[in-house]
Each structure stands twice: as C-alpha cells, then as structure tokens.
Amino acid sequence: MSLFLSRVGSFSARFRWAVLGSWLLIFAVFIGILVAGQNSSSDEEQSSTPTTQQLLEGSTGPQLQLVFHPESGDVTAKDTAAQIHSVLVMAQRLPGVETVSDPLNAKQPYISANKTTAVATLGYGQLTDEEREANYAAALELQQNATPSLDVQLGGQLVALGAPEQGPGEGIGVILAFVVLAITFGSMLAAGVNLLLAVFGVGTGLVGVLAYGTLAPLDSNSIILAAMLGLAVGIDYSLFIISRYRTELRSGREVNETIARATGTAGTAVVFAGLTVIVALAALLIANISTITQMGMAAAFAVAVSVLIALTLLPALMGFMGLRVLSRKARKDVEAGIFITEETKPKNGFLARWVALVIKRPVVSLLGGLVLLLLVAAPMLSMKTAFNIPGGTDPESTQRTAYNLIVDEFGGIQSPLVVTAQGAKVQAQSADIEKKILEIPGVQQIMNSDVTAQGQAIRYIVAPEQGPIDQSTKDIVHELRADADAIAGVHLEISGETAMGIDQDQEMKEALIKYVVVIVAISLVLLIVLFRSLLVPLIATLGYLLSVGAAFGASTAVFQWGWLDPLIAAPQGDPMMSLLPLILVGVLFGLAMDYQVFLVSRIQEMHHKGLAPKEAIGEGFRRSAPVVAAAACIMTAVFAGFASSSFAIAASIAFGLLIGVIADAFIVRMILMPAALRLLGDAAWWMPRWLDRIVPNVDAEGHSLDRLDQLTNAENDKDSESVMI
C-alpha cells in the first residue's frame, strides 16, 4: 500500500493544478446540486402533525401559554383577576393570535386546586417562519412587560430552537488551533495550509451530504457528527502527513521524492485510521434507526473526503509550497546542505523526559493513569438521557419556568399518554379499563376518552403526575405495556409524544450498546492487521473505552450535576440528550485511532529495526509524540471554544470531546500505552504463527519504499561503475 500511495502523492504533486482544479470542481458540483435541490423544493408545503395536547383541545395550530402565578397567592382575588383579564385583553391584540382562553371562566376554568396558578392558552393559525419569529417576540414582550406582581411566564414555543449566534469562544478556539500549528511547524504557511485543508474538507463533506439531502430525506441532526468528526480528522490527517514531509525534507531528500515518501508512509497510516473510522461509522446501520443510520453515513462520507484530500490535494499543495513548509532557519540549513535526521535530533526534550519517566516507573504510571480515568468516569453511573427536554433546554428560561409551574400544579397534562383499548366488547369493559389505568402508580387522571366510529376501540388521554422524562412516567408506560392483555378480550396500545420520546430514548440506549460492541470488534480486528499483535490492539481498545468513560463521566458531572456552573455558559441540570453518547463514541473513536496508529506505529517501527523494547518505546515515542501532542492540543483548543457556547447541545458535545481528547491522547496513549508496552516487553508484539500467516501486511512503516530506495541506489552504483570503466 505504501508504494501505491507514494505514486498517488507523486502524481498529485506533478499534476498539482489539475488536482486543485478537480477538487474545486467537485465542490462546485455539490453546491450546484444543493442550490438546485433547494429551489425545486422551496414551494413544497410542509405538513405538521398535531401534538397530543392540540388534539385534546381541538386545535391544530401552534399554541402558547400564559401562566399566572401571582405573589398574592390567589388568582381569583378581585384585584388579581382584574389584572389577569387586562393581560388577556392585550394578548388578544397580539399579531397572529386567533383565540385566547380565559382561565377564570367558571365553565372551563384552568386554575390549580390551591388557586395559586392560572393558565391561559393563546391559539395561533397557520404561520410562516418569519411570522413565527415575529409573533413569538411580540408575545415575549407582553410577558416581560406584564405587572411584576402577577409573575407571568410564557410557555410553549413558536420557533424551533436552533443554535444561537456564535460567541467569542468558538473563534478563540480556532485561533488557538492555528497558533499551535504555527508553533509546531515554525511556519505560518504550513499552519495555514493545514487548517485551510481541514476546513475545506469538512465543508466539501457537509455540502455533499446536504446535496444528497435534496435528493432523499435527511434528518437535520445527521450533519452534527459529520461536521465535528470531519474537522477533527481533517486537521489530524494533514498534520501527520505534513510533519512527515518536513522530516524527510530536513533529512536531505528532494521535494518530489519527499512528497512521495511522506504520502506513502504517513499516508498509509491515514488510510488505515480513516478506513477504521469509516467502517465503524457504517456499523451504525445495525442500530436500525433512521436518524442514527443517516448520521453514520454522513460522518463516514465526511471522513472519506478528508482522507482523499489528505492523499491528493495535500500533496499537490506541498508541491506548490516546496521548502516553504519549513521554518526560515530550517530552509537555510537545507539549502546550505545541513541536514538533520531523526537519529541526530536532540533527545532531551520535554516529551523525551516524559516517556523516560513512564518507562522507568511503568507500574506506578499504569496504576496512576487507571485510577485517574476511573475517578473521572465514575459519575457516568448516574448518567440520564432523554430524547427531548420538555420545556426547552434552558432551566432558567420563562418557557421552562412556565412548564414546571404547570407540572407542579396540574401534573403532566402538557404531556399526556394516549392509551388505546381495542376489543370486540371494549365499550362494555370501559369501567374495568379505566380502573386498571387509574390504579397504576403515578397516574393522575384520565383527561378524556372517545370511542371510534366502529365501536371497537376507546382512546384514553391519560395525564401522569409528573413530566414526560420523570422515572414515574416511564414506569407507567412500562407497566401498561407489561399488562397490555391483562383484561380478557382487550388489548392496550400506548402512544403519544411522551411514549414516543420514552421509546426513542430506549432505542438510542440499545443502539449505543450495539455500537460499542461493534466498534470494539472492528478496532481489535483492524489493529491486529496493522500491528500484527494481539496484546497491543487489546490495550488500545481498552484504553479507548476508558477515554469514552471519562468523557461520559465528566459530561454527567458538569451538565447533569452542574459542577462547573460558574464557568460553563450553557444551561445545566438536565439529562443528556440521547444522541450525545453516540456522538461522543463516534468522534472519540476516530481521534483515538489516529493517536494510536501514529504513536504506536513508530514504536513498532523501532522494534522491527532491532531496538530493545525499552529503547524502541523511547525512540518511537520521541519521534511521534510531538505530532500527536500537537494534534491533541489543537482539538482541545477547538472543543474548548465550542464548550464555551451558551447552546446546551453544542456545549455538552464539545465538553465531552474535550475531556475525551485529553484523556485519550495524554493519559491513554502517552502514559498507559508506553507503560503497558514496557511491562510486556517483546511479548507485546507476539502473534500466533498461524494467524501471522493469514493476516495481510499493510506495510504502514514503508518497508517497500526502503527496498525501492535500496534497489535504486544499487542501480545507480552500477551505472557509476560502468561509466568509470
């Protein structure tokens, strides 16, 4: 493979203008498909399914609630009632409002039993996106300007909540990433090209995914994993190849030869790491959930684009840059014939001292790293997830306050369960069915019931005592389903938004377990092929699981328990979104494979060259750890920037990735792995002979290129001798 990739790199550098033009054309084609698809679908009407609450109230349009919780404590008091009616009169004048219910109406009151809370419903007609934004802003202004003593809260939402405008943190993260690259390379040009290629790669991948979305249904969440993973691996892949290119230049090789060799050696590792991630993402198909499948395929496409760019467009740009990829001092040394090889580099740097300490005290290092990771992962045991967070993602918002007030005073009437009883004589057994439902702990009331036209089914609208993500509500669903056929001749079906949310959350949990199992299997198989060892892949995979555990644990402590509330801008105190664990597992697997392949492959290379285990670890670590550390620092900076966002979903994903990268790169790969290799010695690279015979050789170390160099040098020597004769 290394020989083939070296030829790809050489071809790309030789025909660099054609390669550059081809990639720009691909991007333009994706853009064209996307624009054409959007134009063709712009006139299509979007239909929306009414919510359970809307069906109950006979409304199909969007709704808001004005929740009154006055300081006086009695909404029926004369002065308080007059103030409430004054607000309702103003509400009737709000743009888009068609109906306003009166909670104090004696015929249809919406007042809590203790008379401390009243709820009015604002009904809207069909609204455009622009009208939704404007009308919600008007309703929010009414709520904010209401008499403070009434304590009016605005429940519901007309506008789908998306990510807020980016703050300075995201920009600072990207700037820090550029600074790390500039320090690593000592060249602003090399740093800029690395970052530019990563951005172009993720941009091309996302535009391609969105272009596909104009031709087939595509879930809006599918690009989240693609964007984060595409950016992460895009930076890593270019960084590894450029670093190898710079090393080969410093050793005295010519530019074209260096491009070919860097693409053949580091490029082989890039292909292997990328293929591992792509296969793992494709494995999301086993979850059999449309959203998860689309997310995996989109991310796999983004990773594939990043790999192809690193193998073709990057060599072309390296051909343009030539020696300018080096620092000014390094360029002068090369031009003057002063070359530096890996063997002649100083060996007393910080990372050299780091690994020397680790392999000197391997047991202490191994146990210390394990204890630290397990402590960080411990909060994972109490991690809770939810498919949707009722009342919005901000616990301090007026929307959430209104939601919680209604739950506290009226129970779960905002998120009722729909229980459908089916049977030939279901009407005659309605009393038994109602008794069965009301006997279940956590059920507050049956709000409504209606019989189908055929008379063989009754639909009950059941209000739980708590909200849809409360455990007691989940227990109601589970008990109803467990006893679905308890009444003779009657079968119960449970549906509605609340039941769907519970089902989707459970499906996500089951998909996560399957996904982790598949990833572990894929990781073991592919790493066995790469390293031709049984123990190294096992340690690498266990280390990855520890990193994922640390990411889960830290995210739980911060976003569920609120440990870093003063430092994190995003809202805290809610369960994690169901998608979060899957995204963390996918992205961290991609990064972990990068760090493992590029760090340990150099250790393996030194071992195959005949160095003793201790020396091989030290020499291989010294050569590869600076690049891995730089890649991890870049990802840490980028994810730290996004973790400062006030958008809870983005912040929780970024924070989990931040902790996962730190745990995997600096603890698992730079402490646990060298310590374990030191303790295992030569046994680390053992593999049964029968397995060694059937496992293909991917030549990640570039041995075929070395042999080609030897043959070329031998032929040149023969030619020189013949000329002399």
C-alpha positions in Angstrom: 0.0 0.0 0.0 2.8 2.4 0.8 4.2 2.1 -2.7 0.9 2.7 -4.3 0.2 5.8 -2.1 3.6 7.1 -2.8 2.8 7.0 -6.5 -0.5 8.8 -5.8 1.3 11.5 -3.9 3.9 11.9 -6.7 1.2 12.1 -9.3 -0.7 14.7 -7.4 2.4 16.8 -6.9 3.3 16.5 -10.6 -0.2 17.5 -11.8 -1.0 19.8 -9.0 -3.0 22.3 -11.0 -5.2 19.5 -12.3 -5.7 18.1 -8.8 -6.5 21.5 -7.4 -9.0 22.2 -10.2 -10.6 18.8 -9.8 -11.4 19.4 -6.1 -12.8 22.9 -6.8 -14.9 21.4 -9.5 -16.2 18.7 -7.1 -17.1 21.4 -4.5 -18.8 23.4 -7.2 -20.9 20.4 -8.4 -22.0 19.8 -4.8 -23.0 23.4 -4.4 -24.9 23.3 -7.7 -26.9 20.2 -6.7 -27.6 21.8 -3.3 -28.9 25.0 -4.8 -30.9 23.3 -7.5 -32.5 21.0 -4.9 -33.4 23.8 -2.6 -35.0 25.8 -5.4 -37.1 22.8 -6.6 -38.4 22.2 -3.1 -38.9 25.8 -2.0 -42.6 25.8 -3.0 -43.5 22.5 -1.3 -45.8 22.7 1.6 -44.6 21.4 4.9 -47.2 19.5 6.9 -47.1 19.2 10.6 -48.6 16.6 12.9 -50.7 18.0 15.7 -49.5 17.3 19.2 -51.4 15.2 21.7 -52.4 18.4 23.6 -53.7 20.0 20.4 -55.8 17.0 19.6 -57.2 17.2 23.1 -58.1 20.8 22.7 -59.4 20.5 19.2 -56.6 22.8 17.8 -54.1 22.2 15.0 -52.2 25.5 15.0 -49.3 26.4 17.3 -50.1 27.4 20.9 -48.5 29.4 23.7 -49.5 29.5 27.4 -49.6 32.5 29.7 -49.0 31.1 33.2 -50.1 33.4 36.1 -48.5 32.7 39.5 -49.2 36.0 41.4 -47.4 37.0 44.6 -50.8 37.4 46.3 -51.3 33.7 46.0 -54.9 33.7 44.9 -55.7 34.2 41.2 -59.4 34.6 41.9 -58.9 37.6 44.2 -60.7 40.7 42.7 -57.7 42.8 42.0 -55.6 39.9 40.7 -58.4 38.7 38.5 -58.7 42.2 37.0 -55.0 42.3 36.2 -55.2 38.9 34.6 -58.1 40.0 32.4 -56.1 43.1 31.4 -53.2 41.0 30.2 -55.7 38.7 28.3 -57.2 41.7 26.5 -53.7 42.7 25.4 -53.0 39.1 24.4 -56.0 39.2 22.0 -54.3 42.1 20.1 -51.1 40.2 19.6 -50.3 39.5 15.9 -51.4 36.1 14.7 -53.5 35.2 17.8 -56.9 33.8 16.9 -58.1 32.6 20.3 -57.4 33.4 23.9 -58.8 31.2 26.6 -60.0 32.7 29.9 -58.6 30.5 32.8 -61.1 32.2 35.2 -64.1 31.3 33.2 -66.5 29.4 35.5 -67.5 27.0 32.7 -63.9 26.0 31.7 -61.6 27.1 34.5 -57.8 26.4 34.2 -56.9 27.1 37.9 -54.9 25.0 40.2 -56.6 23.4 43.2 -55.0 25.9 45.6 -55.9 28.8 43.4 -52.3 30.0 43.1 -51.8 29.4 39.4 -53.9 30.0 36.3 -53.1 29.2 32.7 -54.4 30.9 29.6 -53.9 29.4 26.1 -53.1 31.5 23.1 -54.1 29.8 19.8 -52.5 30.8 16.5 -53.4 30.0 12.9 -51.0 28.7 10.3 -47.8 30.8 10.3 -44.8 31.2 8.1 -41.3 31.0 9.6 -41.0 34.8 9.6 -44.4 35.2 11.3 -43.5 32.7 13.9 -40.4 34.6 14.9 -42.2 38.0 14.9 -45.2 36.7 16.8 -43.2 34.9 19.4 -41.2 38.1 20.0 -44.4 40.1 20.5 -45.8 37.5 23.0 -42.4 37.5 24.8 -42.6 41.3 25.1 -46.1 41.1 26.5 -44.9 38.6 29.2 -41.9 40.8 30.1 -44.0 44.0 30.4 -46.7 42.4 32.5 -47.2 43.6 36.1 -44.3 42.0 38.1 -46.7 41.0 40.9 -48.6 38.7 38.6 -45.4 36.7 37.8 -46.5 35.9 34.2 -44.5 33.2 32.4 -44.7 32.4 28.7 -44.9 28.6 28.0 -44.5 26.9 24.7 -42.5 27.9 21.6 -43.4 29.1 18.1 -39.9 28.9 16.8 -37.8 25.8 16.6 -34.8 26.4 18.8 -31.5 26.2 17.0 -28.0 27.2 17.9 -27.6 30.9 19.0 -25.1 33.2 17.4 -21.6 32.1 17.9 -19.7 33.8 20.8 -16.1 34.7 21.0 -15.1 31.3 22.4 -15.5 29.4 19.1 -13.3 32.0 17.3 -10.7 31.9 20.0 -10.6 28.1 19.8 -9.9 28.3 16.0 -7.2 31.0 16.6 -5.5 28.8 19.3 -5.6 25.9 16.9 -3.8 28.0 14.3 -1.2 29.1 16.9 -0.5 25.5 17.9 0.0 24.6 14.3 2.3 27.6 13.7 4.4 26.7 16.8 4.5 23.0 15.7 5.6 23.8 12.2 7.5 27.0 12.7 5.9 28.2 9.5 2.7 30.3 9.1 2.2 29.0 5.6 2.3 25.3 6.7 -0.1 26.1 9.6 -2.5 27.9 7.3 -2.5 25.2 4.7 -3.2 22.5 7.4 -6.1 24.4 8.8 -7.4 25.5 5.4 -7.4 21.9 4.1 -9.3 20.7 7.2 -12.0 23.4 6.8 -12.2 22.8 3.0 -12.5 19.1 3.7 -15.3 19.4 6.2 -17.0 22.0 4.0 -16.9 19.7 1.0 -18.2 16.8 3.0 -21.1 18.7 4.5 -22.1 20.3 1.2 -22.0 16.8 -0.3 -24.2 15.5 2.5 -26.7 18.4 2.2 -26.7 18.0 -1.6 -27.7 14.4 -1.1 -30.4 15.6 1.3 -32.1 17.5 -1.6 -32.5 14.1 -3.4 -33.6 12.0 -0.4 -34.9 12.5 3.1 -32.2 13.6 5.5 -32.6 14.2 9.2 -31.4 17.6 10.4 -29.2 16.1 13.1 -27.3 13.9 10.6 -24.6 16.6 10.0 -23.6 17.1 13.6 -21.4 14.1 13.8 -20.1 14.7 10.2 -19.1 18.3 11.0 -17.2 17.6 14.2 -15.6 14.4 13.1 -14.7 15.8 9.7 -12.9 18.8 11.2 -11.1 16.6 13.8 -9.7 14.0 11.4 -9.1 16.6 8.7 -6.7 18.5 11.0 -5.1 15.3 12.2 -4.5 13.7 8.7 -2.9 16.8 7.2 -0.8 17.4 10.3 0.6 13.9 10.2 1.5 14.0 6.5 2.9 17.5 6.6 5.0 16.6 9.7 6.5 13.5 7.8 7.1 15.7 4.8 9.0 18.2 6.8 11.1 15.4 8.5 12.0 13.9 5.1 13.0 17.4 3.8 15.2 18.0 6.7 17.0 14.7 6.1 18.1 15.9 2.6 15.6 14.4 0.2 14.4 16.3 -2.8 10.9 17.8 -2.8 9.2 15.4 -5.2 10.8 12.4 -3.6 9.8 13.7 -0.2 6.2 14.2 -1.2 6.0 10.6 -2.5 7.6 9.2 0.6 5.5 11.2 3.1 2.3 10.2 1.3 3.5 6.6 1.2 4.4 6.3 4.8 2.2 8.7 6.8 -0.5 8.4 4.1 -0.7 4.6 4.8 -1.4 5.3 8.4 -4.0 7.9 7.4 -5.8 5.4 5.1 -5.8 2.8 7.8 -7.0 5.2 10.5 -9.7 6.6 8.1 -10.8 3.2 7.0 -11.2 2.1 10.6 -13.4 5.0 11.4 -15.5 4.7 8.2 -16.2 1.0 8.9 -17.1 1.8 12.5 -19.5 4.6 11.3 -21.0 2.3 8.7 -21.7 -0.1 11.6 -24.3 2.3 12.9 -26.6 0.5 10.4 -27.0 -2.2 13.0 -29.0 0.2 15.2 -31.8 0.2 12.5 -32.7 3.7 13.4 -33.1 6.1 10.5 -31.6 9.1 12.4 -28.6 7.1 13.5 -28.0 5.5 10.1 -28.1 8.8 8.4 -25.7 10.3 11.0 -23.3 7.4 10.5 -23.3 7.5 6.7 -22.9 11.3 6.7 -20.0 11.2 9.0 -18.4 8.3 7.0 -18.7 10.4 3.9 -17.0 13.4 5.6 -14.2 11.2 6.8 -13.7 9.6 3.4 -13.5 13.1 1.9 -10.9 14.1 4.5 -8.8 11.0 3.6 -8.9 11.7 -0.1 -8.0 15.3 0.4 -5.0 14.3 2.5 -3.8 11.9 -0.1 -4.3 14.1 -3.2 -4.9 17.7 -2.6 -2.4 18.0 0.2 0.5 16.5 -1.9 -0.5 19.0 -4.7 -0.3 21.9 -2.2 3.0 20.6 -0.9 4.3 20.7 -4.4 3.3 24.4 -4.6 5.0 25.1 -1.2 8.2 23.2 -1.7 10.7 24.2 1.0 8.5 27.0 2.3 6.7 24.4 4.5 9.9 24.7 6.7 10.8 27.5 9.1 13.2 30.1 7.7 16.1 28.7 9.7 15.4 25.2 8.5 15.2 26.3 4.9 18.6 28.0 5.2 20.1 24.8 6.7 18.7 22.6 3.9 19.8 25.0 1.2 23.3 25.0 2.8 23.4 21.2 2.9 23.0 20.9 6.7 20.6 18.0 7.2 19.0 16.7 10.4 17.8 13.1 10.6 15.7 11.5 13.3 18.8 10.0 14.8 20.6 13.3 15.0 17.8 15.2 16.7 18.2 16.3 20.3 16.8 13.7 22.6 16.4 15.7 25.8 13.1 17.5 25.1 10.1 17.5 27.4 8.3 14.6 25.8 11.6 12.6 25.8 11.8 13.1 29.6 8.1 12.3 29.9 8.4 8.9 28.3 11.7 8.2 30.1 9.8 8.7 33.4 6.9 6.5 32.3 9.1 3.5 31.2 11.2 3.9 34.3 8.2 3.6 36.6 5.7 1.6 34.5 3.7 0.1 37.3 3.1 3.5 39.1 2.4 5.1 35.7 -0.1 2.5 34.7 -2.0 2.4 38.0 -1.9 6.2 38.4 -3.4 6.7 34.9 -6.1 4.0 35.5 -7.2 5.4 38.8 -7.4 8.9 37.4 -9.5 7.8 34.4 -11.8 5.7 36.6 -12.4 8.6 39.0 -13.4 10.9 36.1 -15.6 8.2 34.7 -17.4 7.4 38.0 -20.3 9.9 37.5 -21.2 8.0 34.4 -23.0 5.5 36.6 -25.8 8.1 37.3 -26.0 9.4 33.7 -29.5 10.0 32.5 -30.6 10.7 28.9 -33.7 12.0 27.2 -34.7 12.3 23.6 -36.3 15.7 24.2 -36.1 18.1 27.1 -39.6 19.3 27.9 -40.0 23.0 28.4 -36.8 23.9 26.4 -33.1 23.4 27.0 -32.6 26.3 29.4 -33.8 25.7 33.0 -33.8 29.4 33.7 -35.9 30.4 30.7 -39.5 31.6 31.0 -40.6 28.7 28.9 -39.1 26.2 31.4 -40.5 28.1 34.4 -44.0 28.0 32.8 -43.7 24.3 32.1 -42.5 23.5 35.6 -45.3 25.5 37.2 -47.9 23.6 35.2 -46.4 20.3 36.2 -46.2 21.3 39.8 -49.8 22.4 40.0 -51.6 20.4 37.4 -49.4 17.3 36.9 -48.4 16.0 33.4 -51.3 17.3 31.5 -48.9 19.0 29.0 -47.5 15.6 28.0 -50.3 13.1 28.3 -50.2 9.5 27.3 -52.6 8.1 24.7 -53.9 4.7 25.7 -56.0 2.9 23.0 -58.1 0.0 24.2 -59.0 -2.5 21.4 -61.5 -5.3 21.6 -64.9 -6.6 20.3 -66.7 -5.7 23.6 -64.4 -2.9 24.7 -67.3 -0.5 25.5 -68.8 -2.9 27.9 -65.4 -3.2 29.7 -64.6 0.5 29.8 -65.1 0.7 33.6 -62.6 -2.1 34.1 -60.2 -0.4 31.7 -60.4 2.9 33.5 -60.0 1.3 36.9 -56.9 -0.6 35.6 -55.3 2.7 34.3 -56.1 4.7 37.4 -54.6 2.0 39.7 -51.2 2.4 38.2 -48.9 4.5 40.5 -48.1 7.8 39.0 -51.3 8.3 37.0 -53.1 11.5 38.0 -56.3 11.3 35.9 -58.0 10.3 32.7 -58.5 13.6 30.9 -60.7 12.4 28.1 -61.9 9.4 26.3 -63.7 8.8 23.0 -65.0 5.8 21.1 -64.0 5.1 17.5 -66.8 5.0 14.8 -66.7 1.2 14.6 -67.1 1.0 18.4 -64.2 -1.5 18.8 -61.6 0.9 20.3 -61.6 3.6 23.0 -58.9 6.2 23.1 -58.0 7.5 26.6 -56.0 10.6 27.2 -54.1 9.9 30.5 -52.3 12.5 32.5 -49.3 11.4 34.6 -48.5 13.1 37.9 -45.0 14.2 36.6 -43.4 15.3 33.4 -42.5 13.0 30.4 -38.9 12.4 31.4 -39.6 11.6 35.0 -39.0 8.0 36.0 -42.5 7.6 37.3 -44.0 8.4 33.9 -41.6 5.9 32.3 -42.8 3.3 34.8 -46.5 4.0 33.8 -45.6 3.2 30.2 -43.7 0.1 31.1 -46.5 -1.2 33.4 -49.3 -0.5 30.9 -47.3 -2.4 28.2 -46.5 -5.3 30.5 -50.2 -5.7 31.4 -51.5 -4.9 27.9 -53.6 -8.1 27.7 -54.4 -8.3 31.4 -58.1 -7.7 30.8 -59.8 -10.5 28.9 -60.6 -9.6 25.3 -58.9 -6.2 25.5 -55.5 -5.2 24.2 -53.9 -1.8 25.2 -51.6 0.2 22.9 -49.7 3.2 24.4 -48.7 6.1 22.1 -48.5 9.9 22.1 -45.5 12.2 22.2 -44.5 11.2 25.7 -44.5 7.4 24.9 -42.6 8.1 21.7 -40.0 10.0 23.5 -39.5 7.2 26.0 -39.3 4.7 23.2 -36.8 6.7 21.2 -34.6 7.2 24.3 -34.6 3.5 24.9 -33.8 2.8 21.3 -30.8 5.1 21.5 -29.5 3.3 24.6 -29.8 -0.1 22.9 -28.2 1.3 19.8 -25.3 2.7 21.9 -24.6 -0.8 23.4 -24.7 -2.4 20.0 -22.4 0.3 18.5 -19.8 0.0 21.3 -19.7 -3.8 20.8 -19.2 -3.5 17.1 -16.6 -0.7 17.5 -14.6 -2.9 19.9 -14.7 -5.8 17.4 -13.7 -3.6 14.5 -11.0 -2.0 16.5 -9.5 -5.3 17.5 -9.6 -6.8 14.1 -8.1 -3.8 12.2 -5.5 -3.1 14.8 -4.4 -6.7 14.7 -3.9 -6.3 11.0 -1.9 -3.1 11.4 0.3 -4.0 14.3 0.4 -7.8 13.8 -0.1 -8.3 17.5 -2.8 -9.4 19.9 -2.0 -7.5 23.1 -1.3 -4.1 21.6 -4.8 -3.9 20.0 -6.4 -5.2 23.2 -4.7 -2.5 25.3 -5.5 0.2 22.7 -9.2 -0.8 22.7 -9.5 -0.9 26.5 -7.8 2.5 26.6 -10.4 3.9 24.2 -13.2 2.6 26.4 -11.6 4.3 29.4 -11.4 7.6 27.4 -15.1 7.3 26.5 -16.0 6.6 30.1 -14.1 9.7 31.2 -16.0 11.8 28.6 -19.3 10.4 29.8 -18.5 10.9 33.5 -17.2 14.5 33.1 -20.2 15.4 31.0 -22.6 14.0 33.6 -20.8 15.9 36.4 -20.9 19.2 34.6 -24.2 19.2 32.6 -26.3 17.0 34.8 -25.0 17.8 38.2 -23.9 21.4 37.5 -20.4 21.2 38.9 -18.9 23.9 36.7 -21.9 26.2 36.6 -19.8 29.4 37.1 -17.5 28.5 34.2 -19.9 26.9 31.7 -22.2 29.4 29.9 -24.7 26.7 28.7 -27.7 25.7 30.8 -27.1 22.8 33.2 -29.2 20.5 35.3 -30.9 18.4 32.6 -30.5 14.9 31.5 -28.1 14.4 28.5 -29.6 14.3 25.0 -29.9 10.7 23.8 -27.7 11.4 20.8 -24.8 12.7 22.9 -23.3 9.3 23.9 -23.4 8.1 20.3 -21.7 11.2 19.0 -19.0 11.0 21.7 -18.4 7.4 20.9 -18.1 8.0 17.2 -15.9 11.1 17.3 -13.6 9.8 20.0 -13.1 6.5 18.2 -11.9 8.5 15.2 -9.4 10.5 17.2 -8.3 7.6 19.4 -7.5 5.5 16.3 -5.5 8.5 14.9 -3.4 8.8 18.1 -2.9 5.1 18.5 -1.8 4.5 14.9 0.6 7.4 14.6 2.1 7.0 18.0 2.5 3.2 18.3 3.4 2.5 14.6 6.6 4.5 15.2 7.3 2.4 18.3 6.7 -0.8 16.2 9.0 0.5 13.5 11.8 1.0 16.0 11.2 -2.5 17.4 11.3 -4.0 13.9 14.6 -2.3 13.4 16.1 -4.3 16.2 15.9 -2.0 19.2 15.3 -3.5 22.6 11.7 -2.9 23.9 12.7 -0.1 26.3 14.8 1.7 23.6 12.1 1.2 20.9 9.4 2.7 23.1 11.6 5.7 24.0 12.8 6.3 20.4 9.4 5.7 18.7 7.7 7.9 21.3 10.2 10.7 20.8 9.6 10.7 17.1 5.8 10.6 17.0 4.6 12.1 20.3 5.2 15.8 19.4 2.9 15.4 16.4 0.2 13.6 18.4 0.5 16.1 21.3 0.1 19.0 18.8 -2.9 17.3 17.2 -4.5 16.8 20.7 -3.8 20.4 21.7 -5.4 21.6 18.5 -8.5 19.5 19.2 -8.5 20.6 22.8 -8.5 24.3 21.8 -11.2 23.9 19.2 -13.5 21.9 21.5 -12.9 24.2 24.4 -14.0 27.1 22.3 -17.3 25.3 21.4 -17.7 24.2 25.1 -18.0 27.9 26.0 -21.1 28.2 23.8 -24.4 29.1 25.5 -26.1 26.5 23.3 -26.5 23.4 25.6 -26.3 20.7 22.9 -23.2 22.1 21.2 -21.5 22.8 24.6 -22.2 19.4 26.0 -20.9 17.6 22.9 -17.8 19.8 22.8 -17.1 19.4 26.5 -17.4 15.7 26.3 -15.0 15.6 23.3 -12.6 18.0 25.2 -12.3 15.6 28.1 -12.2 12.6 25.8 -9.3 14.0 23.8 -7.3 14.9 26.9 -7.9 11.5 28.4 -7.1 9.5 25.3 -4.1 11.5 24.0 -2.3 12.4 27.1 -3.2 9.6 29.6 -4.1 6.6 27.5 -1.7 6.9 24.6 1.2 8.8 26.4 1.1 7.0 29.8 -0.9 3.8 29.8 0.3 2.6 26.4 4.1 3.1 26.9 3.8 1.8 30.4 2.0 -1.4 29.3 4.4 -1.9 26.4 7.3 -1.6 28.8 5.8 -4.2 31.2 5.1 -6.6 28.3 8.4 -6.3 26.6 8.8 -8.4 23.4 5.5 -10.2 24.3 3.6 -7.1 23.3 4.3 -7.9 19.6 3.6 -11.7 19.8 1.1 -13.2 17.4 0.4 -17.0 16.8 2.2 -18.2 13.7 -1.0 -19.5 12.1 -2.5 -16.0 12.5 0.6 -14.3 11.3 0.4 -16.3 8.0 -3.1 -15.3 7.2 -3.1 -11.6 8.3 -2.2 -9.3 5.3 0.8 -7.0 5.6 -0.3 -3.3 5.1 3.3 -2.0 5.3 2.5 1.0 7.4 6.2 1.5 8.0 7.1 2.0 4.4 9.4 -1.1 4.0 8.6 -1.3 0.3 9.8 2.2 -0.2 13.0 1.4 1.6 13.6 -1.6 -0.6 12.8 0.5 -3.6 15.4 3.1 -2.5 18.0 0.3 -2.0 17.3 -1.1 -5.5 17.6 2.4 -7.0 20.8 3.1 -5.1 22.3 -0.2 -6.3 21.4 0.5 -9.9 22.9 4.0 -9.6 26.1 2.5 -8.2 26.3 0.0 -11.1 25.8 2.8 -13.6 28.6 4.8 -11.9 30.9 1.9 -12.0 30.2 1.2 -15.7 30.9 4.9 -16.5 34.2 4.8 -14.7 35.2 1.7 -16.6 
